[in-house]
Amino acid sequence: MKIKGIGGEFGLIERIKKNVRLFSKDVILGIGDDSAVLKYGKKYLLLKTDMLVQDVHFSLKHSTPEQIGARAIEQNVSDIASMGGLPKYALVSLALPKNTEVDFVDRLYRGINKKSGKYKISVVGGDLSQSSKVVVGIFLAGFVENKYLALRSGARISDLVFCSGDAGKSAVGLELLKNNKKGKSIKKHLEPCARLDLARKLAKIGINSMIDISDGIASEIGHICHESKVGAVIYADKIPMSKNTINDAKKLNKNPLDFALYGGEDFELVFTADKSKLKQLKKYDVKVIGKIVDKKYGIKLVKNNKEFRLKSGFDHFK
């Protein structure tokens, strides 16, 4: 049986999760969220690892070594942020072709060090290996106060669903690059930024669940609903997209909404919160895009006054 036959990337994750045993009572949450959560005194320890693989996550034709290194840090910080936490320590593992220039590694670390400095992350080790392609793997550890921990599993029926910033911009930028077209979204794809400051503010307000949209809004809403055992209604006309994202999508003769829902590569945040938090949340760069409903209703997209089943987003194995 092929991986795509068991539900692709997320089906494989569920299969692995079922076969993994936990031997420590300190594990609050293992596989199944943006980061693992462990007891650590009066705080929780957050553990996260993510890879960038050449010709899967980046192309050497389009990305500089500095941009690759910077992105590797940002995408891991995004997952710590979506748990309500702060990043602290990193391990960097590199797999490189034998003919790689030393200057490439120096420049890669220039990007890593710049972003590590931005977030006050200490790079404390790593690993090196030979490979046919460049692979950058980051292991990131962070901390979160117990009362600020945000999980995928906290959504409640009648919660409002929110999305931050400008959804779809990175996916549009990637598509422009693939089609040799120009547009302002390209920079957003090559140089993404985690929403760490915003995520911390949201956690302190008291949201119920949160996730970043690295696999597209559709996938992330699905993860929240799955872990929280709820359904959702998402309104297409409420999803935040900038004029640049919309204009760049038009250059591709494609619907910008599809990039926001299914494209991924974004580090914006999707979260749910009780209606009583709406006034506090209005001061931030977030918009209400839907509501949480009973599980039996499923996950629906309302577009042009019609309801559709919300499809899944990006999947590495589909």
C-alpha positions in Angstrom: 0.0 0.0 0.0 1.3 3.5 -0.9 1.2 6.4 1.5 -1.4 8.2 -0.6 -3.6 5.1 -0.1 -3.9 5.7 3.7 -4.8 9.3 3.5 -1.5 10.9 2.5 0.6 12.9 4.9 -1.9 13.2 7.6 -3.1 9.6 7.4 0.6 8.6 7.8 1.0 10.8 10.8 -2.1 9.1 12.4 -0.7 5.7 11.6 2.7 6.6 13.2 1.0 8.1 16.2 -0.9 4.8 16.9 2.4 2.9 16.9 4.3 5.2 19.2 4.5 4.5 22.9 5.0 7.2 25.5 7.2 6.2 28.5 7.1 9.5 30.5 4.3 11.0 32.6 5.8 14.4 31.8 4.4 14.2 28.2 1.4 16.5 28.1 1.0 16.2 24.3 3.0 14.1 21.8 2.2 13.7 18.1 -0.8 15.7 17.0 -0.2 19.5 17.3 2.3 22.1 16.1 4.7 21.2 18.9 5.1 18.6 21.5 4.4 19.7 25.1 6.2 18.5 28.2 6.0 19.4 31.9 8.8 21.7 32.9 8.3 23.2 36.4 5.8 26.0 36.3 6.0 26.2 32.5 5.7 23.8 29.6 8.6 22.8 27.4 7.7 23.0 23.7 9.7 20.8 21.2 9.5 21.3 17.4 11.4 20.0 14.4 10.9 20.9 10.7 12.9 20.4 7.5 13.5 22.3 4.3 14.3 20.0 1.4 15.7 21.2 -1.9 13.2 21.1 -4.8 10.4 20.4 -2.3 10.4 23.5 -0.1 12.9 25.7 -2.0 14.7 26.0 -5.3 18.3 27.2 -5.5 17.2 29.0 -8.7 15.0 31.3 -6.7 16.2 31.4 -3.1 19.5 32.7 -1.8 21.3 30.7 0.9 20.5 33.5 3.3 16.8 33.2 2.5 16.8 29.4 3.0 18.5 29.7 6.4 16.1 32.5 7.5 13.1 30.5 6.4 14.2 27.4 8.3 14.2 29.4 11.5 10.9 31.3 10.8 8.9 28.2 10.0 9.9 26.5 13.3 9.3 29.7 15.3 5.8 29.8 13.7 4.9 26.5 15.2 6.2 27.5 18.7 4.3 30.7 18.3 1.0 28.9 17.5 1.3 27.1 20.8 1.4 30.5 22.6 5.1 30.1 23.4 8.5 31.7 23.0 11.5 29.9 21.2 14.7 29.5 23.1 17.2 26.9 21.8 17.9 25.4 18.4 19.8 22.5 16.8 20.7 22.8 13.1 21.2 19.7 11.0 22.5 20.0 7.4 22.6 17.4 4.6 24.8 18.7 1.8 26.1 17.5 -1.6 29.9 16.7 -1.5 30.6 19.6 -4.0 28.9 22.3 -1.9 30.9 25.5 -1.6 31.9 26.6 1.9 30.6 30.0 1.0 27.1 28.5 0.6 27.2 27.2 4.2 28.5 30.6 5.5 25.7 32.4 3.8 23.1 29.8 4.9 24.2 30.4 8.5 24.1 34.2 7.9 20.3 33.8 7.4 20.0 31.4 10.4 22.0 33.7 12.7 20.1 36.8 11.6 16.7 35.2 12.5 18.1 33.5 15.6 19.2 37.0 16.8 15.8 38.4 16.0 14.1 35.9 18.3 16.9 35.6 20.8 17.4 31.9 19.9 20.6 30.2 20.9 21.9 27.7 18.3 23.5 25.0 20.5 24.5 22.3 18.1 23.4 20.1 15.2 24.6 17.5 12.7 26.2 17.2 9.3 25.7 14.6 6.6 26.3 14.1 2.9 23.3 14.0 0.6 22.4 14.4 -3.1 20.4 17.5 -2.3 20.4 20.3 0.4 18.4 19.6 3.5 18.1 21.9 6.4 16.6 20.5 9.6 15.8 22.6 12.6 15.0 21.3 16.1 13.6 24.1 18.2 12.9 24.2 21.9 10.7 26.8 23.6 8.7 27.5 26.7 5.1 28.6 27.4 3.5 29.5 30.7 0.9 26.9 31.6 -2.0 29.4 31.4 -1.1 30.5 27.9 -0.7 27.2 26.2 -2.8 27.1 23.0 -3.7 23.7 21.4 -5.6 22.6 18.3 -8.0 20.7 20.6 -9.5 23.7 22.5 -12.2 24.9 20.1 -15.7 25.0 21.4 -19.1 25.1 19.8 -20.1 28.7 19.2 -16.5 29.9 19.1 -15.7 32.4 16.4 -13.0 31.4 13.9 -10.3 34.1 13.2 -7.5 34.5 10.6 -4.6 36.9 10.8 -2.9 39.0 8.2 -2.9 38.3 4.5 -3.7 34.7 3.6 -2.5 33.1 0.4 0.3 35.5 -0.3 3.1 32.9 -0.1 1.4 30.3 -2.2 0.7 33.0 -4.9 4.4 34.1 -4.8 5.5 30.5 -5.3 3.2 30.1 -8.3 4.5 33.3 -9.8 8.1 31.9 -9.6 7.1 28.6 -11.2 5.5 30.6 -14.1 8.4 33.1 -14.5 6.1 36.0 -13.6 6.8 39.0 -11.5 4.7 40.2 -8.5 5.0 41.6 -4.9 3.9 38.3 -3.5 7.3 36.7 -4.5 9.1 38.4 -1.6 6.4 37.2 0.8 7.1 33.7 -0.3 10.9 33.9 -0.2 11.1 35.9 3.0 8.2 34.8 5.3 7.8 36.0 8.9 6.3 34.1 11.8 3.6 36.0 13.8 5.3 35.5 17.2 4.3 38.8 18.7 0.7 38.5 17.7 0.5 34.9 18.9 1.7 35.8 22.3 -0.9 38.6 22.6 -3.6 36.3 21.5 -2.6 33.6 24.0 -2.7 36.2 26.8 -6.2 37.3 25.8 -7.4 33.8 26.3 -8.2 32.2 23.0 -9.4 28.5 22.9 -7.4 27.0 20.0 -4.7 28.1 17.5 -2.6 26.8 14.6 -0.5 28.4 11.9 -1.6 28.1 8.2 1.5 26.5 6.7 -0.7 24.0 4.9 -3.5 26.4 4.0 -6.6 27.5 5.9 -8.6 24.4 4.8 -6.1 21.9 6.3 -5.7 23.9 9.5 -9.4 24.3 10.1 -9.6 20.5 9.5 -6.9 19.9 12.1 -8.6 22.1 14.7 -12.0 20.4 14.1 -10.5 16.9 14.2 -8.6 17.5 17.5 -11.5 19.4 19.1 -14.2 17.1 17.8 -16.3 19.9 16.3 -17.4 21.2 12.9 -17.0 24.6 11.3 -18.6 27.1 8.9 -16.1 29.2 7.0 -17.2 32.3 5.0 -15.3 32.7 1.7 -15.9 36.5 1.5 -14.4 37.0 5.0 -11.0 35.5 4.4 -8.4 38.3 4.6 -6.4 38.8 1.4 -4.4 41.8 0.4 -4.7 43.7 -2.9 -1.3 42.5 -3.9 -2.3 38.8 -3.3 -5.5 39.3 -5.3 -3.7 41.1 -8.2 -0.9 38.6 -8.4 -3.4 35.7 -8.5 -5.1 37.4 -11.4 -1.8 37.4 -13.3 -2.0 33.6 -13.1 -5.6 33.6 -14.1 -6.5 31.8 -10.8 -8.8 32.4 -8.0 -6.9 34.0 -5.0 -9.3 32.2 -2.6 -7.9 28.9 -3.7 -4.4 30.0 -2.7 -5.6 31.1 0.7 -7.6 27.9 1.4 -5.4 25.2 -0.2 -2.0 26.7 -1.0 -0.1 26.7 2.3 3.4 28.2 2.8 1.9 30.9 5.0 2.8 31.6 8.6 -0.4 33.5 9.5 -2.6 32.2 12.3 -6.0 30.6 12.5 -7.6 30.5 15.9 -10.9 30.3 17.7 -12.2 32.3 20.6 -15.3 32.9 22.6 -17.5 35.8 21.3 -16.8 37.7 24.5 -13.2 38.2 23.3 -14.2 39.9 20.1 -13.8 43.5 21.4 -10.3 42.8 22.7 -9.3 41.1 19.4 -10.5 43.9 17.2 -7.4 45.9 18.0 -5.2 43.3 16.2 -4.6 42.3 12.6 -7.2 39.5 12.6 -10.6 38.9 11.0 -13.6 36.7 11.8 -13.9 34.1 9.0 -16.3 31.7 10.5 -17.7 29.9 13.5 -17.4 26.5 15.3 -20.5 24.3 15.1 -21.5 20.8 16.2 -19.4 17.9 14.7 -22.4 16.4 12.9 -22.5 19.5 10.7 -19.1 18.8 9.2 -16.8 21.5 7.8 -18.5 23.8 5.3 -17.4 26.7 3.1 -20.1 29.3 2.4 -19.5 30.9 -1.0 -22.0 33.0 -2.9 -24.7 32.0 -0.5 -24.1 28.3 -1.2 -22.6 25.7 1.1 -19.7 23.4 0.0 -17.7 20.8 1.7 -14.3 22.3 2.6 -11.6 20.2 0.9 -8.3 19.5 2.5 -5.2 21.7 1.8 -1.6 20.9 1.0 -0.4 17.4 1.4 3.2 16.2 0.7 2.0 12.8 -0.5 -1.0 13.6 -2.6 
